[in-house]
Amino acid sequence: MTLKNKISIEIGLILLLLPICTFGCGITSSSSIPTQVYFPVQNTAQTINMEARMEGHLVIDKAGYLKVVEANALIIWPFGYSLRHEGNDIWIINNKDKAVARVGDTVVLGGGFVGASVVEEKIGHALPTDATGPYFLCGRVVE
């Protein structure tokens, strides 16, 4: 087998497997992003931050939950954070009105994993019944 044939086969396999991995990982394309995105935000500023590091791809799953796909973790964003839609992009905006992450990017977050009761206390309302954990209480976006 020549190098050219081997490269063609490898490219073909990548193109074949990419949609399967994308579907299996819960990643959505911009054309299939749910119209409603669940974006839980803490209702007060934290006085003490957990500093566990979580790194991964920020995605919106098919149910509209913004997660870090590698941990399948629903992010509970810091007080004052919001979402902004610009064209096909969805940006995470911090409490100083600065874009700190974009859906589809790799992010590095500081915070820690918590249970559902802590999340509900921090956001001030019950979680949707289909919003299962794990939950990552974000103290800050590192990168």
Stockholm file with secondary structure:
# STOCKHOLM 1.0

chainA/1-143         MTLKNKISIEIGLILLLLPICTFGCGITSSSSIPTQVYFPVQNTAQTINMEARMEGHLVIDKAGYLKVVEANALIIWPFGYSLRHEGNDIWIINNKDKAVARVGDTVVLGGGFVGASVVEEKIGHALPTDATGPYFLCGRVVE
#=GR chainA/1-143 SS CCHHHHHHHHHHHHHHHHHHHHHHTTCCCGGGCCSSCBCCBCSSCCSSCCCEEEEEEEEECTTSBEEETTTTEEEEBCTTCEEEEETTEEEEECTTSCEEEETTSEEEEEEEEECHHHHHHHHTSCCCTTCCSCEEEEEEECC
#=GC SS_cons         CCHHHHHHHHHHHHHHHHHHHHHHTTCCCGGGCCSSCBCCBCSSCCSSCCCEEEEEEEEECTTSBEEETTTTEEEEBCTTCEEEEETTEEEEECTTSCEEEETTSEEEEEEEEECHHHHHHHHTSCCCTTCCSCEEEEEEECC
//
